[in-house]
């Protein structure tokens, strides 16, 4: 991400400052939980996408940083809610907020961040941006419910899974890119190109997360490996494996998915099958196809350092180890 940081590094620092300013509340726990999640790290990919999209479309005003902070607010709210739904204990290598303060506090602070996001969006003064980001939050909620319905579904189709990924993960990256383009008064065609860029990038981002859940170390990944499997989430590496394994092997996988608690041996058994049947390679190849697709959307723009930075940011998605 170095090329991007060279261009928007100072803006990203200001996004962090804006985030803390926007966390102001008469309820101390809101700031405490919000700042904990913020300070625990994170790649800030979504704010970076908005800032770079705005720059690519010629924007040089002062609304990009506050808007990038709004996007991070929305993302942080989804993390707080996700960790409660998933019973997660780790987030970015640290204890998750729900582990420290309980599920109730995590859900309620997430609610605060969502509601505060809308008041901050209104402050930007663009109905088009409000439409894009508010629509994205609705789709994210739908994606969460879709994922819940797909939990433990051994016959889950790849197309259905990608639909969940589009709604739950990729839509916010798409909205961040489109909002940046709107800030820059881009043409309708360019706005769509940026939205499509973010969507394909977001799909690739989640697919790589799917692989890391099987092959990363907890230290690198920043959260528990095998957690998706333990929660009964049938992600693309496993979908591919289930299409090719034997009936006996399928029964082994199904027994592990149905367990309330997964042992290390259980995980090794399933991850071994995923590797044996090429589930990781298949998923990485799918991620690379999405990266290639998203990079073609940049061809509508002049070949500037900002476009190069977005191109390299896309490449980072398929080479990261966390």
C-alpha positions in Angstrom: 0.0 0.0 0.0 3.1 2.3 0.0 2.1 4.1 -3.2 -1.2 5.0 -1.7 0.3 6.1 1.6 2.7 8.4 -0.3 -0.3 10.2 -1.7 -2.9 10.1 1.1 -0.8 9.4 4.2 -1.4 12.7 5.8 -5.1 12.5 5.0 -5.3 9.1 6.7 -3.8 10.6 9.8 -6.4 13.3 9.7 -9.1 10.6 9.3 -7.9 9.0 12.6 -8.2 12.5 14.3 -11.6 13.1 12.8 -12.8 9.7 14.0 -11.8 10.5 17.6 -13.5 13.9 17.3 -16.7 12.3 16.0 -16.7 9.8 18.9 -17.5 12.7 21.3 -20.4 11.6 23.6 -21.6 12.2 27.1 -21.4 8.5 27.7 -17.8 7.6 28.5 -18.2 3.9 27.5 -19.0 4.9 23.9 -15.6 6.7 23.5 -13.8 3.9 25.4 -15.1 1.1 23.2 -14.9 3.1 20.0 -11.3 4.2 20.6 -10.3 0.7 21.6 -11.5 -0.7 18.3 -9.9 2.2 16.4 -6.5 1.9 18.1 -6.4 -1.8 17.6 -5.1 -1.2 14.1 -6.7 -2.2 10.8 -5.7 -1.5 7.3 -8.0 1.5 6.7 -8.6 0.2 3.2 -12.1 1.7 3.0 -11.1 5.3 4.0 -8.1 5.0 1.7 -10.4 4.0 -1.2 -12.6 7.0 -0.7 -9.7 9.4 -0.5 -8.0 7.9 -3.6 -11.2 7.8 -5.6 -11.8 11.5 -4.8 -8.3 12.4 -5.8 -8.5 10.4 -9.0 -11.6 12.4 -9.9 -9.9 15.7 -9.2 -11.3 16.5 -5.8 -9.2 18.9 -3.7 -11.7 20.1 -1.2 -12.0 19.6 2.6 -14.9 17.0 2.7 -13.0 13.9 1.8 -11.5 13.4 5.3 -14.8 13.7 7.2 -16.5 11.4 4.7 -13.6 8.8 5.0 -14.2 8.9 8.7 -17.9 8.2 8.2 -17.0 5.1 6.2 -14.7 3.9 8.9 -17.5 4.6 11.4 -19.8 2.3 9.4 -17.1 -0.4 9.1 -16.3 -0.3 12.8 -20.0 -0.6 13.7 -20.2 -3.8 11.5 -17.1 -5.2 13.2 -18.7 -4.7 16.7 -21.9 -6.4 15.6 -20.1 -9.2 13.6 -18.0 -10.2 16.6 -21.1 -10.5 18.8 -22.9 -12.6 16.1 -19.8 -14.8 15.6 -18.8 -15.0 19.3 -15.4 -13.9 18.3 -12.7 -13.5 20.9 -10.0 -11.9 18.8 -10.0 -8.9 16.5 -6.8 -7.7 14.9 -4.7 -9.8 17.3 -6.3 -8.3 20.4 -9.2 -9.3 22.6 -12.5 -8.3 20.8 -14.6 -5.6 22.3 -17.4 -8.1 23.2 -14.8 -10.1 25.2 -13.9 -7.1 27.2 -17.2 -5.2 27.7 -19.8 -7.9 26.8 -22.2 -8.4 24.0 -24.6 -5.7 25.1 -22.1 -2.9 25.1 -20.7 -4.0 21.8 -24.1 -4.0 20.1 -25.2 -0.7 21.6 -21.9 1.1 20.7 -22.2 -0.3 17.2 -25.7 1.1 17.1 -24.3 4.5 18.2 -21.7 4.4 15.4 -24.3 3.6 12.8 -26.7 6.3 13.9 -23.9 8.9 14.2 -22.7 8.0 10.7 -26.0 9.2 9.3 -25.8 12.6 11.0 -22.2 13.0 9.8 -23.3 12.1 6.2 -25.9 14.8 6.3 -23.2 17.3 7.3 -21.4 16.6 4.1 -24.4 18.1 2.3 -24.7 15.7 -0.7 -27.9 13.8 -1.2 -26.2 11.5 -3.8 -23.5 10.5 -1.2 -26.2 10.1 1.5 -28.1 7.8 -0.9 -25.0 5.7 -1.8 -23.9 5.2 1.8 -27.3 4.7 3.4 -28.1 2.2 0.7 -24.9 0.4 1.5 -25.7 0.1 5.2 -29.0 -1.5 4.3 -27.4 -4.0 2.0 -24.8 -4.8 4.7 -27.6 -5.7 7.2 -29.2 -7.9 4.5 -25.9 -9.6 3.9 -25.5 -10.4 7.6 -29.0 -12.0 7.6 -28.2 -13.9 4.4 -25.0 -15.2 5.9 -26.9 -16.3 9.0 -29.3 -18.3 6.9 -26.5 -19.9 5.0 -24.7 -21.1 8.1 -24.1 -24.8 8.1 -25.6 -25.1 4.6 -23.5 -28.0 3.1 -25.1 -27.6 -0.3 -24.4 -23.8 -0.5 -23.8 -22.8 -4.1 -20.8 -20.7 -5.1 -23.1 -18.1 -6.7 -25.1 -17.8 -3.5 -22.0 -17.4 -1.4 -20.6 -14.6 -3.7 -24.0 -12.9 -3.3 -23.4 -12.9 0.4 -19.9 -11.5 0.0 -21.2 -8.7 -2.3 -23.7 -7.7 0.3 -21.8 -8.2 3.5 -18.3 -7.0 2.6 -17.9 -5.6 -0.9 -20.7 -3.1 -0.9 -19.0 -0.8 1.6 -15.8 -0.7 -0.5 -17.9 0.0 -3.6 -19.8 2.7 -1.8 -16.6 4.3 -0.6 -15.2 4.5 -4.1 -18.5 5.8 -5.5 -18.8 8.4 -2.8 -15.2 9.6 -3.6 -16.1 9.9 -7.3 -19.3 11.9 -6.5 -17.1 14.3 -4.4 -14.9 14.8 -7.4 -17.9 15.5 -9.7 -17.0 12.6 -11.9 -19.2 11.7 -14.9 -21.9 9.0 -14.3 -19.8 6.6 -16.2 -16.8 7.2 -14.0 -18.9 7.0 -10.9 -20.1 3.5 -12.0 -16.5 2.5 -12.9 -15.4 3.4 -9.4 -18.3 1.6 -7.8 -17.6 -1.5 -9.9 -13.9 -1.2 -9.0 -14.7 -1.2 -5.3 -17.2 -4.1 -5.7 -14.7 -6.4 -7.4 -11.9 -5.4 -5.0 -14.2 -6.1 -2.0 -15.1 -9.6 -3.3 -11.4 -10.4 -3.8 -10.7 -9.0 -0.3 -13.2 -11.4 1.3 -12.1 -14.4 -0.8 -8.5 -13.9 0.5 -9.9 -13.7 4.1 -11.5 -17.1 3.3 -8.2 -18.6 2.5 -6.4 -17.0 5.4 -8.9 -18.6 7.8 -7.4 -21.9 6.8 -3.7 -21.2 6.2 -2.6 -18.1 8.2 -1.2 -18.1 11.7 -3.2 -16.3 14.3 -0.3 -13.9 14.8 -0.4 -12.8 11.1 -4.2 -13.0 10.6 -5.0 -11.1 13.8 -8.0 -13.4 14.6 -8.6 -17.0 15.3 -7.9 -19.3 12.4 -10.5 -21.9 11.7 -13.2 -19.6 13.3 -15.3 -19.6 10.1 -15.4 -23.4 10.1 -16.2 -23.5 13.8 -19.1 -21.1 13.3 -20.4 -23.3 10.5 -19.6 -20.8 7.7 -19.2 -22.5 4.4 -16.8 -20.3 2.5 -15.4 -20.7 -1.0 -12.4 -23.0 -0.2 -14.8 -25.4 1.5 -17.5 -25.1 -1.2 -15.0 -26.1 -3.8 -13.8 -29.0 -1.6 -17.3 -30.3 -1.0 -17.9 -30.4 -4.8 -14.9 -32.7 -5.3 -14.4 -34.8 -2.2 -15.8 -38.3 -1.6 -19.0 -39.1 0.2 -17.0 -40.3 3.3 -14.9 -37.2 3.3 -18.1 -35.1 3.0 -19.4 -36.8 6.1 -16.3 -36.0 8.0 -16.6 -32.3 7.1 -20.3 -32.3 7.9 -19.6 -33.7 11.4 -17.1 -31.0 12.1 -19.4 -28.2 10.9 -22.2 -29.5 13.1 -20.0 -29.5 16.2 -20.5 -26.8 18.8 -16.8 -26.9 19.6 -14.1 -27.8 17.1 -10.9 -29.4 18.2 -7.5 -28.7 16.6 -7.5 -32.2 15.2 -10.9 -31.5 13.6 -9.6 -28.3 12.0 -6.5 -30.1 10.7 -8.6 -32.8 9.2 -10.8 -30.4 7.3 -8.0 -28.0 6.3 -6.1 -31.0 5.0 -9.0 -31.9 2.7 -9.3 -28.2 1.6 -5.6 -28.3 0.6 -5.9 -31.7 -0.9 -8.7 -30.7 -3.2 -7.3 -27.4 -4.2 -9.8 -25.2 -2.3 -7.1 -22.6 -1.5 -5.8 -22.4 -5.0 -9.3 -22.2 -6.5 -10.2 -19.3 -4.1 -7.0 -17.4 -4.7 -7.5 -17.7 -8.5 -11.1 -16.4 -8.1 -9.7 -13.5 -6.1 -7.1 -12.7 -8.8 -9.8 -12.7 -11.4 -11.7 -10.2 -9.5 -8.6 -8.1 -9.0 -8.0 -8.2 -12.8 -11.6 -7.1 -13.4 -11.4 -4.2 -10.9 -8.2 -3.0 -12.5 -9.8 -2.8 -15.9 -12.3 -0.3 -14.5 -9.5 2.1 -13.9 -8.9 2.4 -17.6 -11.6 5.1 -17.8 -9.2 7.4 -16.0 -5.9 9.1 -16.9 -2.8 7.2 -16.0 -1.7 9.3 -13.0 0.1 8.4 -9.8 -3.3 8.1 -8.1 -4.4 5.5 -10.6 -1.2 3.6 -10.1 -1.7 3.7 -6.4 -5.2 2.2 -6.8 -3.8 -0.5 -9.1 -1.2 -1.4 -6.5 -3.7 -1.3 -3.7 -5.7 -3.9 -5.6 -2.5 -6.1 -5.9 -1.9 -5.8 -2.2 -5.3 -7.4 -1.5 -4.1 -10.7 -3.0 -0.6 -10.7 -1.5 -1.4 -9.8 2.1 -1.1 -12.3 4.9 -3.5 -10.6 7.3 
